[in-house]
């Protein structure tokens, strides 16, 4: 048998290769235009000096855009680089999970098994960079830091914890906000009950360090904090008010049964928690119970987030993560091999199920039920898309027609030398044309991406829109359909504008004709 040190090296090597190449493979299968090209375009824009909040409306992902801009700058603008971004994060969460469980003395074979499942279930659902995935990964890493901080009390863990949560928040506000509340609550209890002021001040130092750099960067780039407040805090909060209704009705089948495998992954933790707090000695503030309590609430928070998002299922990776935690604490409190066997079977079964049902079918891209074999090579649309198995929900049976219409539309747009704005879900158009699309929002989905007329922040959005049109001296707006939102209209902002139909998917608005 291999010595544990050699086995450790082998596992690390295998996890590295698998987590990267597995996601690279799926990042080239299927397209959902509004999601697949979102960060591709905004990363390109940021690399060229166009800034979120200032140059275009954004409600999420500035940190992810920054990372993508850096990768584009270093490696070059390509689909390979784009998918590699997601693959790197798939590698980070897989390796971090393995090393973290090893740090907590979990059996090395279990560490590898759970981490391999994480590599399968985390980023390959989307394949390309996506806000929910980045935020969830950063939140899980923050949770690891919290557990390490409580267990080993090292200042470095507490210093890094708020920084990582801030990065997660600037990837997406939810579920990060839930993790901030949960981890802050249990951290404060830890600091108070242990009278651990050094860790507390290390955590504050980490938070203030991030805020200091944040204000410096925004000040140097002349980004108005009022724009950040409205776009990233206030408007998304108004969306949260309506999405809270999506939690109801509180039906057993919808809230519990649908997520039964997730609850099974923490059932051991729940039993330990209540066993201990109702034992002869009340240990509710013991470090282990602080950790277990935070894990239980974090798992529930992830489920709540899934219920409240408009995106497809993507939280599968938390099953092996929380099963790993259950295995660690079961070994401390119960010492029964049957529990580890149960958890291994749970993770194996859920990994096979979710891989087959969601990842292989590209369900997150809304391709479930669509025959991937009908796909065409992306080179039929543009040489830079070579290698992509191009198929999406709009032309599931005839992607070649979509390719033909897109090429005609791109040719028409390129002929026009006027100052133009391109409004589309196909945001690769401006990137491969090496020009700025002057889009006033990161994605075109009224209500979800920017305020509609009924929203209390609509006037702010309208003023932002009209000021940018005037300042950038936009002459024409090209609209390339279809949209995931169904319909994109400017009738509440631009009065009496007529849309000229150029082909089946392309329309033109000449702004000088508007009143």
C-alpha positions as CSV (number, residue, x, y, z in Angstrom):
1,X,0.0,0.0,0.0
2,X,1.1,3.6,-0.6
3,X,2.4,5.5,2.4
4,X,0.0,8.2,3.5
5,X,2.3,11.0,2.4
6,X,2.5,9.6,-1.1
7,X,-1.2,8.9,-1.1
8,X,-1.8,12.5,-0.2
9,X,0.4,13.7,-3.1
10,X,-1.5,11.4,-5.5
11,X,-4.9,12.6,-4.3
12,X,-3.9,16.2,-4.7
13,X,-2.6,15.6,-8.2
14,X,-5.7,13.7,-9.2
15,X,-8.0,16.4,-7.7
16,X,-6.1,19.2,-9.5
17,X,-6.4,17.6,-12.9
18,X,-9.9,16.4,-12.5
19,X,-11.4,19.6,-11.1
20,X,-10.0,21.7,-13.9
21,X,-10.4,19.4,-16.9
22,X,-13.8,18.1,-15.9
23,X,-15.2,21.7,-15.8
24,X,-13.3,22.7,-19.0
25,X,-15.1,19.9,-20.8
26,X,-18.6,21.0,-19.7
27,X,-17.8,24.6,-20.2
28,X,-17.9,23.9,-24.0
29,X,-21.3,22.2,-24.0
30,X,-24.4,24.3,-24.5
31,X,-25.2,27.9,-24.3
32,X,-27.7,30.1,-22.4
33,X,-26.9,33.5,-23.9
34,X,-28.0,35.8,-21.0
35,X,-25.8,33.8,-18.6
36,X,-23.0,32.4,-20.8
37,X,-21.8,35.7,-22.1
38,X,-22.6,38.0,-19.2
39,X,-19.2,38.0,-17.4
40,X,-17.4,37.4,-20.8
41,X,-18.6,40.9,-21.9
42,X,-18.2,42.7,-18.6
43,X,-14.8,41.3,-18.0
44,X,-13.7,42.5,-21.4
45,X,-15.2,45.9,-20.7
46,X,-13.5,46.3,-17.4
47,X,-10.2,45.2,-18.9
48,X,-10.6,48.1,-21.4
49,X,-11.4,50.7,-18.6
50,X,-15.2,50.7,-18.6
51,X,-16.3,50.5,-15.0
52,X,-19.3,49.0,-13.2
53,X,-21.7,51.5,-11.5
54,X,-20.1,54.3,-13.4
55,X,-20.3,53.3,-17.0
56,X,-23.0,50.7,-16.8
57,X,-25.7,49.7,-14.3
58,X,-24.8,46.6,-12.3
59,X,-26.6,44.7,-9.5
60,X,-24.0,41.9,-9.1
61,X,-20.6,40.4,-9.8
62,X,-18.1,43.4,-9.9
63,X,-15.5,41.2,-8.1
64,X,-16.0,38.4,-10.7
65,X,-15.7,40.9,-13.5
66,X,-12.4,42.1,-12.1
67,X,-11.0,38.6,-11.9
68,X,-12.1,37.9,-15.5
69,X,-10.5,41.2,-16.7
70,X,-7.2,40.1,-15.0
71,X,-7.3,36.7,-16.7
72,X,-8.1,38.2,-20.1
73,X,-5.2,40.6,-19.6
74,X,-2.8,37.8,-18.7
75,X,-3.8,35.0,-20.9
76,X,-5.8,36.7,-23.7
77,X,-9.5,37.1,-24.6
78,X,-10.8,33.7,-25.6
79,X,-13.5,31.2,-24.6
80,X,-10.7,29.0,-23.2
81,X,-9.7,31.7,-20.8
82,X,-13.3,32.4,-19.9
83,X,-14.0,28.7,-19.0
84,X,-10.6,28.5,-17.2
85,X,-11.8,31.1,-14.8
86,X,-14.6,28.8,-13.7
87,X,-12.3,25.8,-13.7
88,X,-9.8,27.6,-11.4
89,X,-12.6,28.2,-8.9
90,X,-13.7,24.6,-9.2
91,X,-10.1,23.6,-8.4
92,X,-10.0,26.0,-5.4
93,X,-13.1,24.7,-3.7
94,X,-12.2,21.1,-4.4
95,X,-8.6,21.3,-3.1
96,X,-9.6,23.6,-0.2
97,X,-12.2,21.1,0.9
98,X,-9.7,18.3,0.8
99,X,-7.0,20.2,2.7
100,X,-9.6,21.5,5.2
101,X,-10.9,18.0,6.0
102,X,-7.4,16.8,6.3
103,X,-6.7,19.5,8.8
104,X,-9.6,18.3,10.9
105,X,-8.2,14.8,10.9
106,X,-10.8,13.1,8.6
107,X,-9.7,9.8,7.1
108,X,-7.6,10.7,4.0
109,X,-9.8,8.4,1.7
110,X,-12.9,10.1,2.9
111,X,-11.3,13.5,2.3
112,X,-10.6,12.6,-1.3
113,X,-14.0,11.1,-1.9
114,X,-15.9,14.1,-0.6
115,X,-13.7,16.5,-2.5
116,X,-14.0,14.6,-5.7
117,X,-17.8,14.8,-5.4
118,X,-17.4,18.6,-4.8
119,X,-15.4,18.8,-8.0
120,X,-18.1,17.0,-10.0
121,X,-21.0,19.0,-8.5
122,X,-19.8,22.6,-8.1
123,X,-18.9,24.5,-11.3
124,X,-19.7,22.0,-14.1
125,X,-23.4,22.8,-13.6
126,X,-22.7,26.1,-15.4
127,X,-19.3,25.5,-16.9
128,X,-18.6,29.2,-17.2
129,X,-18.2,31.9,-14.5
130,X,-21.5,32.6,-12.7
131,X,-22.3,34.8,-9.7
132,X,-24.2,32.2,-7.7
133,X,-21.3,29.7,-8.0
134,X,-18.6,32.2,-7.1
135,X,-20.6,33.5,-4.2
136,X,-21.3,30.0,-2.9
137,X,-17.7,28.9,-3.2
138,X,-16.5,32.0,-1.3
139,X,-19.1,31.5,1.4
140,X,-18.0,27.9,1.9
141,X,-14.4,29.0,2.1
142,X,-15.4,31.6,4.6
143,X,-17.2,28.9,6.6
144,X,-14.0,26.8,6.5
145,X,-12.0,29.8,7.9
146,X,-14.6,30.2,10.7
147,X,-14.3,26.6,11.7
148,X,-10.5,26.8,11.6
149,X,-10.6,30.0,13.6
150,X,-12.7,28.6,16.3
151,X,-10.7,25.3,16.4
152,X,-7.2,26.7,16.2
153,X,-7.7,30.3,17.3
154,X,-5.1,31.6,14.8
155,X,-5.3,35.3,14.0
156,X,-4.7,34.7,10.3
157,X,-7.9,32.8,9.9
158,X,-9.9,35.6,11.6
159,X,-8.1,38.3,9.5
160,X,-9.0,36.6,6.3
161,X,-12.6,35.7,7.2
162,X,-14.2,39.2,6.7
163,X,-12.1,39.8,3.6
164,X,-13.4,36.6,1.9
165,X,-17.0,37.5,2.9
166,X,-16.6,40.9,1.4
167,X,-15.3,39.3,-1.9
168,X,-18.3,37.0,-1.8
169,X,-20.7,40.0,-1.2
170,X,-19.3,41.7,-4.3
171,X,-19.8,38.5,-6.2
172,X,-23.5,38.3,-5.2
173,X,-25.4,39.7,-2.2
174,X,-27.2,36.4,-1.6
175,X,-26.5,33.9,-0.1
176,X,-23.5,36.0,1.1
177,X,-25.7,38.1,3.4
178,X,-27.0,35.0,5.1
179,X,-23.5,33.8,5.8
180,X,-22.4,37.2,7.0
181,X,-25.2,37.2,9.6
182,X,-24.7,33.5,10.6
183,X,-20.9,33.7,10.9
184,X,-20.9,37.1,12.6
185,X,-23.4,35.9,15.2
186,X,-21.5,32.8,16.1
187,X,-18.1,34.6,15.9
188,X,-19.3,37.2,18.5
189,X,-20.4,34.4,20.8
190,X,-17.0,32.8,20.4
191,X,-15.2,36.0,21.1
192,X,-17.3,36.8,24.2
193,X,-17.4,33.3,25.7
194,X,-13.6,32.7,25.1
195,X,-12.7,36.3,25.9
196,X,-10.6,36.1,22.8
197,X,-9.8,39.7,22.0
198,X,-6.8,39.1,19.8
199,X,-8.9,37.1,17.3
200,X,-11.6,39.7,17.5
201,X,-9.3,42.6,16.7
202,X,-7.7,40.5,13.9
203,X,-11.2,40.1,12.4
204,X,-11.8,43.9,12.6
205,X,-8.4,44.6,11.1
206,X,-9.4,42.3,8.1
207,X,-12.7,44.1,7.7
208,X,-11.2,47.6,7.9
209,X,-8.3,46.6,5.5
210,X,-10.9,45.6,2.9
211,X,-13.0,48.8,3.3
212,X,-9.9,51.0,3.1
213,X,-8.8,49.4,-0.2
214,X,-12.4,49.5,-1.4
215,X,-12.7,53.2,-0.8
216,X,-9.3,54.0,-2.3
217,X,-10.1,52.1,-5.5
218,X,-13.5,53.6,-5.9
219,X,-12.1,57.1,-5.2
220,X,-9.3,56.8,-7.7
221,X,-11.7,55.7,-10.4
222,X,-14.2,58.4,-9.5
223,X,-17.0,55.9,-8.9
224,X,-19.8,57.7,-7.0
225,X,-20.7,55.7,-3.9
226,X,-24.3,56.9,-4.4
227,X,-24.4,54.9,-7.6
228,X,-23.0,51.9,-5.7
229,X,-25.7,52.3,-3.0
230,X,-28.6,52.5,-5.4
231,X,-27.5,49.9,-7.9
232,X,-25.9,47.3,-5.5
233,X,-27.8,47.7,-2.3
234,X,-31.2,49.5,-2.5
235,X,-32.5,48.2,-5.8
236,X,-31.6,44.6,-5.1
237,X,-33.2,44.9,-1.6
238,X,-36.4,45.9,-3.4
239,X,-36.2,42.7,-5.4
240,X,-35.6,40.7,-2.2
241,X,-38.9,42.0,-0.8
242,X,-40.8,40.3,-3.7
243,X,-38.6,37.2,-3.7
244,X,-39.3,36.6,-0.1
245,X,-42.8,35.6,-1.2
246,X,-41.2,32.7,-3.2
247,X,-40.6,30.9,0.1
248,X,-44.3,30.5,0.5
249,X,-46.4,28.5,0.8
250,X,-44.4,26.5,3.4
251,X,-45.3,23.1,2.0
252,X,-43.6,19.9,3.2
253,X,-43.0,18.6,-0.4
254,X,-41.5,21.9,-1.5
255,X,-39.4,22.9,1.5
256,X,-38.5,19.5,3.0
257,X,-39.0,16.6,0.6
258,X,-37.4,18.4,-2.4
259,X,-34.2,19.0,-0.4
260,X,-34.3,15.7,1.6
261,X,-30.7,14.8,0.6
262,X,-29.4,18.1,1.9
263,X,-31.2,17.6,5.2
264,X,-29.8,14.1,5.4
265,X,-26.3,15.5,5.0
266,X,-26.8,17.5,8.3
267,X,-29.0,15.1,10.2
268,X,-26.0,13.8,12.2
269,X,-25.1,17.4,13.1
270,X,-28.6,18.2,14.2
271,X,-28.8,15.1,16.4
272,X,-25.4,15.9,18.0
273,X,-26.5,19.5,18.6
274,X,-29.8,18.6,20.4
275,X,-28.2,15.7,22.2
276,X,-25.6,18.0,23.7
277,X,-27.7,21.0,24.7
278,X,-30.3,18.7,26.3
279,X,-27.7,16.6,28.1
280,X,-26.9,16.8,31.8
281,X,-24.4,19.6,31.2
282,X,-25.5,22.5,29.1
283,X,-22.8,23.1,26.6
284,X,-24.6,25.4,24.2
285,X,-21.6,27.8,24.0
286,X,-18.9,25.1,23.6
287,X,-16.7,25.7,20.6
288,X,-17.9,22.5,18.9
289,X,-21.5,23.4,19.3
290,X,-20.9,26.9,18.0
291,X,-19.4,25.3,14.9
292,X,-22.2,22.7,14.5
293,X,-24.9,25.4,15.0
294,X,-23.3,27.5,12.3
295,X,-23.1,24.6,9.9
296,X,-26.8,23.7,10.4
297,X,-28.0,27.2,9.8
298,X,-25.6,27.6,6.8
299,X,-27.0,24.6,5.1
300,X,-30.6,25.9,5.6
301,X,-29.5,29.3,4.3
302,X,-28.3,27.7,1.1
303,X,-31.6,25.9,0.6
304,X,-33.5,29.2,1.3
305,X,-31.3,30.9,-1.3
306,X,-32.1,28.2,-3.9
307,X,-35.8,28.7,-3.3
308,X,-35.5,32.5,-3.8
309,X,-33.4,32.5,-6.9
310,X,-34.6,32.6,-10.5
311,X,-31.7,30.4,-11.6
312,X,-31.7,26.6,-11.9
313,X,-30.6,24.1,-9.3
314,X,-26.9,24.6,-8.5
315,X,-26.3,23.9,-4.7
316,X,-25.6,20.2,-5.1
317,X,-22.0,20.6,-3.9
318,X,-23.0,21.3,-0.3
319,X,-24.1,17.7,0.2
320,X,-20.6,16.3,0.2
321,X,-19.4,19.3,2.1
322,X,-21.8,18.9,5.0
323,X,-21.6,15.2,4.8
324,X,-17.8,15.6,5.4
325,X,-18.6,17.7,8.5
326,X,-21.1,15.1,9.7
327,X,-18.4,12.4,9.3
328,X,-15.9,14.5,11.3
329,X,-18.2,15.1,14.3
330,X,-19.8,11.7,14.2
331,X,-16.3,10.3,14.7
332,X,-16.0,12.5,17.8
333,X,-19.4,12.0,19.4
334,X,-20.6,8.5,18.2
335,X,-17.6,6.5,16.9
336,X,-19.9,4.2,14.8
337,X,-18.7,3.1,11.4
338,X,-22.2,2.7,10.1
339,X,-22.6,6.5,10.1
340,X,-19.6,6.9,7.8
341,X,-21.1,4.2,5.5
342,X,-24.4,6.0,5.5
343,X,-22.7,9.3,4.5
344,X,-20.6,7.7,1.8
345,X,-23.7,6.1,0.3
346,X,-25.6,9.4,0.6
347,X,-22.9,11.3,-1.3
348,X,-22.3,8.6,-3.9
349,X,-26.0,8.4,-4.6
350,X,-26.6,12.1,-4.7
351,X,-23.5,12.7,-6.9
352,X,-24.6,10.1,-9.5
353,X,-28.2,11.4,-9.4
354,X,-27.4,15.1,-9.8
355,X,-24.7,14.5,-12.3
356,X,-27.0,12.4,-14.5
357,X,-30.1,14.6,-14.0
358,X,-28.6,18.1,-14.1
359,X,-24.9,18.3,-15.2
360,X,-24.8,15.8,-18.1
361,X,-28.1,17.2,-19.5
362,X,-26.9,20.9,-19.0
363,X,-30.1,21.6,-17.1
364,X,-28.7,24.8,-15.5
365,X,-28.6,26.2,-19.1
366,X,-32.2,25.2,-19.6
367,X,-31.2,22.4,-21.9
368,X,-32.9,19.6,-20.0
369,X,-35.0,17.6,-22.5
370,X,-33.1,19.1,-25.5
371,X,-31.0,16.8,-27.6
372,X,-27.4,18.0,-27.3
373,X,-26.6,16.0,-30.4
374,X,-28.4,18.7,-32.5
375,X,-25.7,21.2,-31.6
376,X,-23.4,22.8,-34.1
377,X,-19.8,23.9,-33.7
378,X,-19.5,27.5,-32.5
379,X,-17.3,28.3,-35.5
380,X,-20.4,28.5,-37.6
381,X,-21.2,31.8,-35.8
382,X,-17.7,33.1,-35.1
383,X,-14.1,31.6,-35.4
384,X,-13.5,32.6,-31.7
385,X,-16.3,30.3,-30.6
386,X,-14.7,27.2,-32.3
387,X,-15.0,24.1,-30.2
388,X,-18.2,25.0,-28.4
389,X,-21.2,22.7,-28.9
390,X,-23.6,25.5,-29.7
391,X,-27.2,24.8,-28.8
392,X,-29.7,26.8,-26.7
393,X,-33.4,27.0,-25.8
394,X,-34.2,29.4,-28.6
395,X,-33.2,27.2,-31.6
396,X,-33.1,23.7,-30.1
397,X,-33.8,21.9,-33.4
398,X,-32.1,24.3,-35.8
399,X,-29.1,26.0,-34.4
400,X,-27.7,26.5,-37.9
401,X,-30.6,29.0,-38.6
402,X,-29.6,30.9,-35.4
403,X,-26.0,31.0,-36.6
404,X,-27.1,32.3,-40.0
405,X,-29.2,35.1,-38.5
406,X,-26.5,36.0,-36.0
407,X,-23.8,36.3,-38.7
408,X,-26.2,38.5,-40.8
409,X,-26.9,40.7,-37.8
410,X,-23.2,41.1,-36.9
411,X,-22.4,42.0,-40.4
412,X,-25.1,44.7,-40.4
413,X,-24.0,46.1,-37.1
414,X,-20.3,46.2,-38.3
415,X,-21.3,48.2,-41.4
416,X,-22.7,51.0,-39.3
417,X,-20.0,53.5,-38.2
418,X,-22.3,55.7,-36.1
419,X,-22.0,55.7,-32.3
420,X,-24.1,52.7,-31.4
421,X,-25.4,50.8,-28.4
422,X,-25.9,47.0,-28.7
423,X,-28.7,45.6,-26.7
424,X,-28.6,41.8,-26.7
425,X,-28.1,38.6,-24.7
426,X,-25.4,37.6,-27.2
427,X,-22.8,39.8,-25.6
428,X,-19.9,38.2,-27.4
429,X,-20.6,40.4,-30.4
430,X,-18.9,43.5,-29.2
431,X,-16.0,41.5,-27.6
432,X,-15.0,39.8,-30.8
433,X,-15.6,43.1,-32.7
434,X,-13.1,44.6,-30.2
435,X,-15.4,47.5,-29.4
436,X,-17.4,48.8,-26.5
437,X,-21.1,48.0,-26.8
438,X,-22.2,51.1,-24.8
439,X,-24.7,48.9,-23.0
440,X,-26.2,50.7,-20.1
441,X,-26.8,47.6,-18.0
442,X,-24.9,44.3,-17.6
443,X,-27.9,42.3,-18.7
444,X,-31.2,43.2,-20.2
445,X,-34.0,41.9,-18.0
446,X,-36.5,44.4,-16.7
447,X,-37.4,44.1,-13.1
448,X,-34.6,41.6,-12.3
449,X,-31.7,43.5,-13.8
450,X,-32.9,47.1,-13.6
451,X,-36.1,48.8,-12.4
452,X,-39.4,48.7,-14.2
453,X,-41.8,51.5,-14.2
454,X,-43.5,50.2,-11.0
455,X,-40.3,50.1,-9.0
456,X,-39.5,53.0,-6.7
457,X,-36.0,53.3,-8.2
458,X,-37.2,53.6,-11.8
459,X,-36.6,57.4,-11.9
460,X,-33.0,56.8,-10.8
461,X,-32.6,54.2,-13.6
462,X,-34.2,56.5,-16.2
463,X,-32.0,59.4,-15.3
464,X,-28.9,57.2,-15.4
465,X,-30.0,55.9,-18.8
466,X,-30.7,59.3,-20.4
467,X,-27.5,60.9,-19.0
468,X,-25.4,58.2,-20.4
469,X,-27.1,58.4,-23.8
470,X,-26.4,62.1,-23.9
471,X,-22.9,62.0,-22.5
472,X,-21.7,59.2,-24.8
473,X,-23.5,60.7,-27.8
474,X,-25.2,57.5,-28.8
475,X,-26.8,57.8,-32.3
476,X,-28.4,54.4,-32.7
477,X,-29.5,51.4,-30.7
478,X,-29.2,47.9,-32.2
479,X,-31.4,45.2,-30.6
480,X,-30.5,41.6,-31.3
481,X,-33.2,39.1,-30.2
482,X,-34.3,36.9,-28.7
483,X,-34.0,37.7,-25.0
484,X,-34.4,35.4,-22.0
485,X,-36.6,38.2,-20.6
486,X,-38.9,37.7,-23.5
487,X,-39.1,41.3,-24.5
488,X,-36.9,44.4,-24.1
489,X,-38.5,47.8,-24.6
490,X,-37.5,51.4,-24.0
491,X,-41.0,52.9,-24.3
492,X,-41.0,54.1,-20.7
493,X,-37.8,56.0,-21.2
494,X,-37.5,57.0,-24.9
495,X,-40.7,58.6,-26.1
496,X,-42.2,57.9,-29.6
497,X,-39.2,55.9,-30.9
498,X,-39.9,53.5,-33.7
499,X,-38.1,50.2,-34.1
500,X,-37.0,49.4,-37.7
501,X,-36.9,45.6,-38.3
502,X,-33.8,44.7,-40.3
503,X,-34.2,40.9,-40.2
504,X,-35.8,38.2,-38.1
505,X,-33.8,39.0,-35.0
506,X,-32.3,42.5,-35.6
507,X,-34.0,45.8,-35.0
508,X,-32.8,49.4,-35.1
509,X,-33.7,52.6,-33.2
510,X,-32.4,55.9,-34.5
511,X,-32.3,58.2,-31.5
512,X,-32.6,61.5,-33.5
513,X,-36.1,60.3,-34.6
514,X,-37.3,60.0,-31.0
515,X,-39.3,62.9,-29.5
